[in-house]
Amino acid sequence: MPGAQAGERTPELEAFMDELRKLRTRAGEPSFRKMAAKSGAVSHATLHLTVTGRRLQPWETVREFVRACDGDEEEWHARWQGVQLVLSAEREPEPAPARSRWRSKRVLVPLALVLVAAIAAVVVVLLPGDEGTPEPPHPGDSSRFVADVTIPDDTVVKPGTQFVKVWELKNTGTVEWKKRYLRRTDLPVAPGACRTPDRIPVNDTAPQGNVQVTVTVGTPPTAPADCKVFWKMVDEQDRELFPGNRPIYFSVLVRS
């Protein structure tokens, strides 16, 4: 099968992008800027390329698009792997040497094997124990978000004021939490963003215990502004402890 011309999307890539567009529509058609703010990891321009570009974007970018639309990461990772393998198989092959004439009749064999591998990848990714998710540094370590104790999402607050945000987390693993922190992910902080400490302490917590974590937030002096700040748990050496987990966050609307 001949490869796609330069700048031309293949049917497989177009179908994949179309499904991503539908996912965004089901999520309420959020703007790419809002999606980038929710992700906290990629820009709105990069997310836009996920459904308008001429090539398949890296999984890290597609994952942030899916997360911003509350999609199923395992399902979409499986789809992405299948498309990637098919696109790799459809690249224009190098001209074969004249002495290898007979090999041109066998070019479909590798392609068939690649398609089989794509199907197998989908099955493997959907099975439990996906090894694509980064493991925490401490075996048996695990956490779960329980609740926003104060300041629910999209609470309206005044400019130039302070509020206290409290989350409740649960140590769902077998490792005791000691000398841990929540670290803000958008450092250095941009002008006009909510002001907080770079990291905040997490009280020592036994396995299966709950802990409340508190941060004092200063709002920007001018309004309107949307303020959404993401946090990840780290140790004293600033090492991220749950790389496969989504960050926790607070989200407020600064209005006069």
VEXZA-409151 format. One record per residue: residue number from 1; residue in three letters; chain; x, y, z negated of N, C-alpha, C in turn. Coordinates in steps of 0.05 Angstrom, whole numbers, plus 5000, padded with zeros to 4 digits. Layout:
<recs>
i; aa; ch; npx; npy; npz; capx; capy; capz; cpx; cpy; cpz
NUM; ALA; A; X; Y; Z; X; Y; Z; X; Y; Z
...
</recs>
This chain:
<recs>
i; aa; ch; npx; npy; npz; capx; capy; capz; cpx; cpy; cpz
1; MET; A; 5017; 4976; 5000; 5000; 5000; 5000; 5018; 5025; 5000
2; PRO; A; 5014; 5044; 5018; 5032; 5067; 5019; 5028; 5085; 4995
3; GLY; A; 5050; 5099; 4987; 5049; 5117; 4965; 5034; 5143; 4972
4; ALA; A; 5026; 5158; 4951; 5012; 5183; 4956; 5032; 5204; 4967
5; GLN; A; 5021; 5223; 4983; 5038; 5244; 4993; 5045; 5263; 4970
6; ALA; A; 5066; 5278; 4973; 5074; 5297; 4952; 5052; 5317; 4947
7; GLY; A; 5045; 5322; 4922; 5024; 5340; 4914; 4996; 5329; 4916
8; GLU; A; 4993; 5304; 4923; 4967; 5292; 4927; 4961; 5273; 4904
9; ARG; A; 4937; 5275; 4892; 4930; 5257; 4871; 4920; 5231; 4883
10; THR; A; 4927; 5209; 4870; 4917; 5183; 4877; 4888; 5179; 4866
11; PRO; A; 4873; 5161; 4878; 4846; 5157; 4867; 4846; 5149; 4838
12; GLU; A; 4866; 5133; 4830; 4868; 5124; 4802; 4872; 5148; 4783
13; LEU; A; 4890; 5166; 4791; 4895; 5190; 4774; 4871; 5208; 4774
14; GLU; A; 4858; 5212; 4797; 4834; 5229; 4798; 4812; 5218; 4780
15; ALA; A; 4809; 5192; 4780; 4788; 5179; 4764; 4795; 5183; 4734
16; PHE; A; 4820; 5180; 4727; 4828; 5183; 4699; 4823; 5212; 4690
17; MET; A; 4831; 5231; 4706; 4826; 5259; 4699; 4796; 5265; 4697
18; ASP; A; 4780; 5253; 4714; 4751; 5258; 4713; 4740; 5247; 4687
19; GLU; A; 4749; 5224; 4678; 4740; 5214; 4653; 4748; 5232; 4629
20; LEU; A; 4772; 5243; 4631; 4781; 5262; 4610; 4763; 5287; 4610
21; ARG; A; 4755; 5297; 4634; 4737; 5320; 4636; 4710; 5313; 4623
22; LYS; A; 4701; 5289; 4627; 4675; 5280; 4615; 4678; 5279; 4584
23; LEU; A; 4701; 5270; 4575; 4705; 5269; 4546; 4704; 5297; 4534
24; ARG; A; 4716; 5317; 4548; 4715; 5344; 4539; 4687; 5355; 4539
25; THR; A; 4672; 5348; 4560; 4644; 5357; 4561; 4628; 5346; 4538
26; ARG; A; 4632; 5320; 4532; 4617; 5308; 4509; 4625; 5321; 4482
27; ALA; A; 4649; 5332; 4481; 4658; 5345; 4457; 4647; 5374; 4455
28; GLY; A; 4631; 5382; 4474; 4620; 5409; 4473; 4634; 5429; 4490
29; GLU; A; 4651; 5420; 4509; 4666; 5437; 4527; 4682; 5459; 4512
30; PRO; A; 4699; 5451; 4492; 4715; 5471; 4478; 4735; 5483; 4497
31; SER; A; 4743; 5508; 4493; 4763; 5521; 4509; 4790; 5507; 4504
32; PHE; A; 4808; 5510; 4524; 4834; 5498; 4521; 4850; 5511; 4498
33; ARG; A; 4844; 5537; 4493; 4858; 5550; 4471; 4848; 5538; 4444
34; LYS; A; 4822; 5533; 4442; 4812; 5521; 4417; 4823; 5493; 4414
35; MET; A; 4825; 5478; 4436; 4836; 5451; 4435; 4865; 5452; 4426
36; ALA; A; 4880; 5471; 4436; 4908; 5474; 4428; 4911; 5481; 4399
37; ALA; A; 4893; 5498; 4389; 4893; 5505; 4361; 4886; 5481; 4344
38; LYS; A; 4868; 5465; 4353; 4861; 5441; 4337; 4883; 5421; 4338
39; SER; A; 4897; 5419; 4360; 4919; 5400; 4363; 4943; 5409; 4345
40; GLY; A; 4950; 5434; 4348; 4973; 5444; 4334; 5000; 5434; 4344
41; ALA; A; 5000; 5420; 4367; 5024; 5407; 4377; 5031; 5415; 4405
42; VAL; A; 5011; 5423; 4422; 5016; 5430; 4450; 5002; 5455; 4456
43; SER; A; 5010; 5469; 4478; 4998; 5494; 4486; 4972; 5489; 4502
44; HIS; A; 4956; 5510; 4505; 4932; 5508; 4520; 4938; 5503; 4550
45; ALA; A; 4960; 5515; 4560; 4968; 5511; 4588; 4975; 5481; 4593
46; THR; A; 4989; 5469; 4574; 4996; 5441; 4577; 4971; 5423; 4577
47; LEU; A; 4952; 5429; 4559; 4927; 5413; 4558; 4912; 5417; 4584
48; HIS; A; 4913; 5441; 4596; 4898; 5446; 4621; 4910; 5428; 4644
49; LEU; A; 4936; 5425; 4644; 4949; 5408; 4664; 4940; 5379; 4663
50; THR; A; 4931; 5370; 4639; 4922; 5343; 4636; 4899; 5336; 4655
51; VAL; A; 4882; 5355; 4661; 4859; 5350; 4679; 4860; 5365; 4705
52; THR; A; 4882; 5380; 4710; 4884; 5395; 4735; 4911; 5390; 4750
53; GLY; A; 4930; 5378; 4737; 4957; 5375; 4748; 4958; 5355; 4771
54; ARG; A; 4981; 5353; 4784; 4985; 5335; 4806; 4998; 5309; 4798
55; ARG; A; 5003; 5306; 4773; 5015; 5281; 4764; 5004; 5273; 4737
56; LEU; A; 5008; 5248; 4729; 4999; 5238; 4703; 5016; 5250; 4682
57; GLN; A; 5004; 5263; 4662; 5019; 5276; 4641; 5029; 5254; 4621
58; PRO; A; 5050; 5260; 4606; 5060; 5241; 4586; 5039; 5234; 4565
59; TRP; A; 5041; 5210; 4554; 5021; 5202; 4535; 5018; 5221; 4511
60; GLU; A; 5041; 5233; 4502; 5040; 5252; 4480; 5021; 5275; 4486
61; THR; A; 5020; 5284; 4511; 5003; 5306; 4518; 4974; 5296; 4520
62; VAL; A; 4970; 5273; 4533; 4943; 5262; 4536; 4931; 5256; 4508
63; ARG; A; 4948; 5246; 4490; 4939; 5240; 4463; 4928; 5265; 4449
64; GLU; A; 4942; 5288; 4452; 4932; 5312; 4439; 4906; 5322; 4451
65; PHE; A; 4903; 5318; 4478; 4877; 5324; 4491; 4855; 5307; 4479
66; VAL; A; 4860; 5281; 4476; 4840; 5263; 4465; 4834; 5270; 4437
67; ARG; A; 4854; 5275; 4420; 4850; 5283; 4392; 4833; 5308; 4390
68; ALA; A; 4838; 5327; 4407; 4824; 5353; 4406; 4794; 5349; 4413
69; CYS; A; 4788; 5327; 4428; 4760; 5321; 4435; 4749; 5299; 4419
70; ASP; A; 4763; 5291; 4397; 4754; 5270; 4379; 4749; 5243; 4394
71; GLY; A; 4766; 5237; 4413; 4764; 5212; 4428; 4778; 5189; 4413
72; ASP; A; 4775; 5165; 4423; 4787; 5141; 4412; 4815; 5138; 4423
73; GLU; A; 4836; 5143; 4407; 4863; 5143; 4416; 4872; 5116; 4428
74; GLU; A; 4864; 5094; 4415; 4872; 5067; 4425; 4860; 5062; 4452
75; GLU; A; 4835; 5069; 4455; 4822; 5064; 4481; 4835; 5081; 4503
76; TRP; A; 4841; 5106; 4497; 4853; 5123; 4518; 4882; 5116; 4523
77; HIS; A; 4896; 5106; 4503; 4924; 5098; 4507; 4924; 5074; 4526
78; ALA; A; 4905; 5056; 4523; 4903; 5033; 4541; 4897; 5042; 4570
79; ARG; A; 4879; 5061; 4573; 4873; 5071; 4600; 4898; 5085; 4612
80; TRP; A; 4911; 5101; 4596; 4935; 5115; 4606; 4956; 5095; 4615
81; GLN; A; 4961; 5074; 4599; 4982; 5054; 4607; 4975; 5041; 4633
82; GLY; A; 4949; 5034; 4636; 4941; 5021; 4661; 4945; 5039; 4685
83; VAL; A; 4938; 5064; 4683; 4942; 5083; 4705; 4971; 5087; 4711
84; GLN; A; 4987; 5089; 4690; 5016; 5093; 4694; 5029; 5070; 4709
85; LEU; A; 5021; 5046; 4702; 5033; 5023; 4715; 5024; 5021; 4745
86; VAL; A; 4999; 5027; 4750; 4989; 5027; 4777; 5002; 5048; 4794
87; LEU; A; 5005; 5072; 4783; 5019; 5094; 4797; 5048; 5087; 4803
88; SER; A; 5061; 5074; 4784; 5089; 5066; 4789; 5091; 5046; 4812
89; ALA; A; 5071; 5028; 4814; 5071; 5008; 4835; 5066; 5020; 4862
90; GLU; A; 5051; 5043; 4863; 5043; 5055; 4888; 5064; 5074; 4900
91; ARG; A; 5086; 5079; 4886; 5107; 5096; 4897; 5118; 5085; 4923
92; GLU; A; 5125; 5102; 4942; 5135; 5093; 4968; 5160; 5077; 4964
93; PRO; A; 5161; 5052; 4973; 5185; 5036; 4969; 5208; 5045; 4987
94; GLU; A; 5233; 5040; 4978; 5256; 5046; 4994; 5257; 5028; 5019
95; PRO; A; 5266; 5039; 5042; 5267; 5022; 5066; 5284; 4997; 5061
96; ALA; A; 5274; 4974; 5070; 5289; 4949; 5066; 5311; 4947; 5086
97; PRO; A; 5334; 4935; 5079; 5355; 4930; 5098; 5345; 4911; 5120
98; ALA; A; 5357; 4914; 5144; 5348; 4898; 5167; 5350; 4869; 5162
99; ARG; A; 5370; 4860; 5146; 5374; 4832; 5142; 5353; 4820; 5123
100; SER; A; 5336; 4837; 5111; 5317; 4827; 5092; 5288; 4828; 5103
101; ARG; A; 5286; 4824; 5129; 5260; 4826; 5142; 5238; 4810; 5128
102; TRP; A; 5245; 4786; 5119; 5225; 4768; 5107; 5213; 4780; 5081
103; ARG; A; 5228; 4798; 5068; 5219; 4808; 5043; 5195; 4826; 5046
104; SER; A; 5191; 4838; 5070; 5168; 4856; 5074; 5142; 4842; 5071
105; LYS; A; 5142; 4816; 5075; 5117; 4801; 5073; 5111; 4794; 5044
106; ARG; A; 5130; 4799; 5026; 5126; 4792; 4998; 5123; 4816; 4980
107; VAL; A; 5120; 4840; 4991; 5118; 4864; 4975; 5093; 4864; 4958
108; LEU; A; 5072; 4849; 4966; 5047; 4848; 4951; 5051; 4832; 4925
109; VAL; A; 5070; 4815; 4924; 5074; 4799; 4900; 5081; 4816; 4875
110; PRO; A; 5102; 4833; 4877; 5108; 4851; 4854; 5084; 4869; 4847
111; LEU; A; 5070; 4879; 4868; 5047; 4896; 4862; 5025; 4881; 4847
112; ALA; A; 5020; 4856; 4855; 5000; 4840; 4841; 5009; 4836; 4812
113; LEU; A; 5035; 4831; 4808; 5045; 4826; 4781; 5042; 4851; 4764
114; VAL; A; 5047; 4875; 4776; 5044; 4900; 4761; 5015; 4904; 4753
115; LEU; A; 4996; 4898; 4771; 4968; 4901; 4764; 4960; 4883; 4742
116; VAL; A; 4970; 4858; 4743; 4965; 4839; 4721; 4976; 4850; 4695
117; ALA; A; 5000; 4861; 4696; 5012; 4873; 4672; 4996; 4896; 4661
118; ALA; A; 4984; 4912; 4680; 4967; 4934; 4670; 4943; 4924; 4655
119; ILE; A; 4931; 4903; 4666; 4907; 4891; 4652; 4916; 4880; 4625
120; ALA; A; 4939; 4866; 4624; 4949; 4855; 4599; 4954; 4877; 4579
121; ALA; A; 4965; 4900; 4589; 4971; 4922; 4571; 4946; 4933; 4558
122; VAL; A; 4924; 4934; 4573; 4898; 4943; 4562; 4889; 4924; 4540
123; VAL; A; 4892; 4898; 4544; 4883; 4878; 4524; 4901; 4881; 4499
124; VAL; A; 4927; 4883; 4503; 4945; 4885; 4480; 4940; 4909; 4464
125; VAL; A; 4936; 4932; 4477; 4932; 4957; 4462; 4906; 4956; 4446
126; LEU; A; 4886; 4942; 4456; 4861; 4941; 4441; 4861; 4921; 4418
127; LEU; A; 4881; 4905; 4417; 4883; 4885; 4395; 4894; 4899; 4370
128; PRO; A; 4887; 4888; 4346; 4898; 4899; 4321; 4928; 4897; 4321
129; GLY; A; 4941; 4915; 4305; 4970; 4913; 4301; 4985; 4926; 4324
130; ASP; A; 4973; 4948; 4337; 4987; 4962; 4358; 5013; 4973; 4348
131; GLU; A; 5035; 4966; 4361; 5061; 4974; 4352; 5068; 5002; 4363
132; GLY; A; 5050; 5015; 4378; 5055; 5042; 4387; 5052; 5063; 4366
133; THR; A; 5040; 5056; 4344; 5036; 5076; 4322; 5060; 5076; 4304
134; PRO; A; 5072; 5099; 4299; 5096; 5100; 4282; 5090; 5090; 4254
135; GLU; A; 5108; 5075; 4243; 5105; 5065; 4216; 5115; 5085; 4195
136; PRO; A; 5103; 5086; 4172; 5113; 5104; 4151; 5140; 5093; 4141
137; PRO; A; 5157; 5111; 4130; 5184; 5103; 4121; 5183; 5082; 4099
138; HIS; A; 5162; 5083; 4082; 5160; 5064; 4060; 5139; 5043; 4066
139; PRO; A; 5147; 5017; 4069; 5127; 4996; 4075; 5105; 4996; 4053
140; GLY; A; 5080; 4994; 4062; 5058; 4993; 4043; 5047; 5021; 4036
141; ASP; A; 5060; 5042; 4046; 5051; 5069; 4040; 5028; 5076; 4058
142; SER; A; 5007; 5089; 4046; 4983; 5095; 4062; 4968; 5117; 4048
143; SER; A; 4953; 5133; 4064; 4938; 5155; 4052; 4912; 5158; 4067
144; ARG; A; 4893; 5172; 4054; 4867; 5177; 4067; 4856; 5204; 4057
145; PHE; A; 4846; 5220; 4076; 4833; 5245; 4069; 4806; 5238; 4056
146; VAL; A; 4799; 5251; 4034; 4774; 5246; 4020; 4754; 5268; 4025
147; ALA; A; 4762; 5293; 4019; 4742; 5315; 4021; 4755; 5342; 4020
148; ASP; A; 4741; 5362; 4031; 4747; 5390; 4027; 4734; 5398; 4001
149; VAL; A; 4749; 5402; 3980; 4737; 5409; 3954; 4727; 5438; 3954
150; THR; A; 4743; 5456; 3967; 4735; 5484; 3969; 4738; 5493; 3998
151; ILE; A; 4725; 5514; 4006; 4727; 5526; 4032; 4722; 5506; 4055
152; PRO; A; 4697; 5500; 4060; 4691; 5482; 4082; 4700; 5494; 4109
153; ASP; A; 4703; 5477; 4129; 4712; 5487; 4155; 4694; 5510; 4165
154; ASP; A; 4707; 5530; 4177; 4694; 5553; 4190; 4680; 5571; 4170
155; THR; A; 4689; 5570; 4145; 4679; 5590; 4125; 4687; 5618; 4134
156; VAL; A; 4670; 5638; 4131; 4676; 5665; 4138; 4689; 5679; 4114
157; VAL; A; 4713; 5691; 4118; 4727; 5705; 4097; 4734; 5733; 4106
158; LYS; A; 4739; 5751; 4087; 4746; 5779; 4094; 4775; 5781; 4101
159; PRO; A; 4782; 5801; 4119; 4810; 5806; 4125; 4825; 5818; 4101
160; GLY; A; 4850; 5812; 4099; 4867; 5823; 4078; 4860; 5814; 4050
161; THR; A; 4849; 5790; 4048; 4842; 5779; 4022; 4856; 5752; 4018
162; GLN; A; 4851; 5740; 3995; 4862; 5714; 3989; 4840; 5694; 3981
163; PHE; A; 4844; 5669; 3987; 4826; 5648; 3977; 4843; 5623; 3970
164; VAL; A; 4831; 5605; 3955; 4845; 5581; 3946; 4832; 5557; 3960
165; LYS; A; 4847; 5543; 3976; 4838; 5519; 3989; 4847; 5494; 3973
166; VAL; A; 4828; 5475; 3969; 4834; 5451; 3955; 4824; 5427; 3972
167; TRP; A; 4843; 5408; 3977; 4835; 5382; 3989; 4837; 5360; 3969
168; GLU; A; 4823; 5339; 3973; 4826; 5314; 3957; 4836; 5292; 3975
169; LEU; A; 4858; 5279; 3967; 4870; 5257; 3982; 4870; 5232; 3965
170; LYS; A; 4871; 5209; 3978; 4872; 5183; 3963; 4897; 5168; 3972
171; ASN; A; 4912; 5158; 3952; 4935; 5140; 3957; 4923; 5112; 3961
172; THR; A; 4920; 5104; 3986; 4907; 5079; 3993; 4927; 5056; 3996
173; GLY; A; 4953; 5061; 3990; 4974; 5041; 3994; 4983; 5029; 3968
174; THR; A; 5006; 5017; 3969; 5018; 5003; 3945; 5043; 5018; 3935
175; VAL; A; 5048; 5042; 3946; 5072; 5057; 3939; 5064; 5081; 3922
176; GLU; A; 5077; 5085; 3899; 5070; 5109; 3883; 5081; 5134; 3896
177; TRP; A; 5065; 5155; 3897; 5074; 5180; 3908; 5089; 5196; 3887
178; LYS; A; 5114; 5203; 3893; 5130; 5220; 3874; 5145; 5241; 3890
179; LYS; A; 5145; 5265; 3880; 5160; 5288; 3892; 5153; 5290; 3922
180; ARG; A; 5127; 5293; 3927; 5118; 5296; 3954; 5106; 5324; 3958
181; TYR; A; 5103; 5332; 3983; 5093; 5358; 3990; 5076; 5356; 4015
182; LEU; A; 5059; 5377; 4019; 5047; 5382; 4045; 5062; 5404; 4058
183; ARG; A; 5072; 5400; 4082; 5087; 5420; 4097; 5070; 5431; 4120
184; ARG; A; 5070; 5457; 4122; 5056; 5470; 4144; 5070; 5463; 4171
185; THR; A; 5054; 5457; 4192; 5066; 5447; 4217; 5073; 5469; 4237
186; ASP; A; 5062; 5493; 4233; 5066; 5514; 4254; 5088; 5534; 4246
187; LEU; A; 5109; 5524; 4234; 5131; 5542; 4226; 5150; 5547; 4249
188; PRO; A; 5160; 5572; 4253; 5154; 5596; 4237; 5126; 5606; 4242
189; VAL; A; 5114; 5619; 4223; 5086; 5628; 4225; 5084; 5651; 4244
190; ALA; A; 5065; 5650; 4262; 5061; 5672; 4282; 5049; 5697; 4269
191; PRO; A; 5055; 5720; 4279; 5042; 5745; 4269; 5012; 5743; 4272
192; GLY; A; 4998; 5753; 4253; 4969; 5752; 4254; 4956; 5727; 4244
193; ALA; A; 4973; 5707; 4236; 4962; 5682; 4225; 4958; 5684; 4195
194; CYS; A; 4943; 5666; 4184; 4940; 5665; 4155; 4968; 5659; 4142
195; ARG; A; 4973; 5671; 4119; 4998; 5668; 4106; 4995; 5648; 4083
196; THR; A; 5014; 5630; 4081; 5015; 5609; 4060; 5044; 5603; 4054
197; PRO; A; 5049; 5589; 4032; 5076; 5577; 4028; 5082; 5558; 4051
198; ASP; A; 5108; 5554; 4057; 5116; 5534; 4078; 5108; 5506; 4070
199; ARG; A; 5110; 5499; 4045; 5101; 5473; 4035; 5090; 5476; 4007
200; ILE; A; 5073; 5457; 4000; 5059; 5458; 3974; 5062; 5431; 3960
201; PRO; A; 5065; 5430; 3934; 5070; 5404; 3920; 5045; 5386; 3919
202; VAL; A; 5050; 5360; 3920; 5029; 5340; 3915; 5036; 5327; 3888
203; ASN; A; 5018; 5328; 3870; 5023; 5315; 3844; 5028; 5285; 3847
204; ASP; A; 5045; 5274; 3830; 5051; 5245; 3830; 5024; 5230; 3828
205; THR; A; 5022; 5210; 3845; 4996; 5195; 3847; 5002; 5165; 3849
206; ALA; A; 4989; 5150; 3832; 4991; 5121; 3831; 4976; 5109; 3855
207; PRO; A; 4983; 5084; 3863; 4968; 5071; 3884; 4938; 5069; 3877
208; GLN; A; 4921; 5075; 3897; 4892; 5075; 3894; 4882; 5098; 3878
209; GLY; A; 4899; 5117; 3871; 4891; 5141; 3857; 4885; 5164; 3876
210; ASN; A; 4869; 5183; 3866; 4862; 5207; 3881; 4878; 5231; 3870
211; VAL; A; 4883; 5250; 3887; 4898; 5274; 3879; 4886; 5298; 3894
212; GLN; A; 4884; 5321; 3880; 4876; 5346; 3892; 4900; 5363; 3898
213; VAL; A; 4902; 5374; 3922; 4924; 5391; 3930; 4913; 5419; 3936
214; THR; A; 4927; 5439; 3924; 4917; 5467; 3925; 4937; 5485; 3940
215; VAL; A; 4927; 5503; 3956; 4943; 5524; 3969; 4929; 5550; 3968
216; THR; A; 4944; 5572; 3962; 4933; 5599; 3962; 4939; 5611; 3990
217; VAL; A; 4918; 5622; 4003; 4919; 5631; 4030; 4914; 5661; 4031
218; GLY; A; 4931; 5676; 4045; 4926; 5704; 4051; 4916; 5708; 4079
219; THR; A; 4894; 5722; 4083; 4883; 5725; 4109; 4896; 5749; 4123
220; PRO; A; 4896; 5749; 4150; 4908; 5772; 4165; 4893; 5798; 4159
221; PRO; A; 4906; 5821; 4162; 4893; 5846; 4154; 4872; 5856; 4174
222; THR; A; 4872; 5845; 4198; 4852; 5854; 4217; 4834; 5831; 4226
223; ALA; A; 4810; 5838; 4235; 4790; 5819; 4244; 4779; 5828; 4271
224; PRO; A; 4767; 5811; 4286; 4763; 5782; 4280; 4787; 5765; 4286
225; ALA; A; 4789; 5742; 4273; 4811; 5723; 4277; 4801; 5696; 4269
226; ASP; A; 4811; 5676; 4283; 4806; 5648; 4275; 4832; 5637; 4263
227; CYS; A; 4830; 5625; 4240; 4854; 5617; 4225; 4852; 5587; 4219
228; LYS; A; 4869; 5571; 4233; 4869; 5542; 4229; 4898; 5533; 4224
229; VAL; A; 4903; 5521; 4201; 4930; 5514; 4194; 4932; 5484; 4188
230; PHE; A; 4951; 5470; 4200; 4954; 5441; 4197; 4977; 5435; 4178
231; TRP; A; 4974; 5412; 4164; 4994; 5404; 4144; 4999; 5374; 4146
232; LYS; A; 5025; 5366; 4141; 5033; 5338; 4141; 5048; 5333; 4115
233; MET; A; 5046; 5308; 4104; 5059; 5301; 4079; 5088; 5295; 4085
234; VAL; A; 5106; 5306; 4068; 5135; 5302; 4071; 5147; 5296; 4043
235; ASP; A; 5172; 5286; 4043; 5186; 5281; 4018; 5205; 5305; 4012
236; GLU; A; 5222; 5302; 3991; 5240; 5323; 3983; 5259; 5331; 4006
237; GLN; A; 5267; 5312; 4023; 5285; 5317; 4045; 5270; 5327; 4070
238; ASP; A; 5244; 5333; 4067; 5228; 5344; 4089; 5223; 5322; 4110
239; ARG; A; 5225; 5297; 4103; 5220; 5275; 4121; 5190; 5270; 4122
240; GLU; A; 5179; 5269; 4146; 5150; 5264; 4149; 5144; 5235; 4141
241; LEU; A; 5123; 5232; 4124; 5118; 5206; 4111; 5096; 5189; 4126
242; PHE; A; 5079; 5203; 4140; 5058; 5188; 4155; 5057; 5199; 4184
243; PRO; A; 5077; 5192; 4200; 5079; 5203; 4227; 5056; 5195; 4245
244; GLY; A; 5043; 5172; 4239; 5021; 5164; 4256; 4994; 5175; 4248
245; ASN; A; 4992; 5190; 4226; 4967; 5201; 4216; 4962; 5229; 4227
246; ARG; A; 4937; 5236; 4230; 4930; 5263; 4238; 4936; 5282; 4214
247; PRO; A; 4943; 5307; 4220; 4947; 5326; 4198; 4921; 5333; 4186
248; ILE; A; 4922; 5342; 4160; 4899; 5355; 4148; 4900; 5385; 4154
249; TYR; A; 4879; 5399; 4150; 4879; 5428; 4158; 4857; 5443; 4143
250; PHE; A; 4860; 5469; 4143; 4837; 5486; 4136; 4831; 5504; 4160
251; SER; A; 4806; 5512; 4162; 4797; 5529; 4185; 4778; 5550; 4174
252; VAL; A; 4785; 5575; 4177; 4768; 5597; 4168; 4764; 5617; 4191
253; LEU; A; 4743; 5632; 4189; 4737; 5654; 4208; 4740; 5680; 4194
254; VAL; A; 4759; 5696; 4202; 4764; 5722; 4189; 4747; 5743; 4202
255; ARG; A; 4728; 5754; 4186; 4709; 5773; 4196; 4706; 5796; 4177
256; SER; A; 4703; 5820; 4187; 4699; 5844; 4170; 4671; 5843; 4157
</recs>
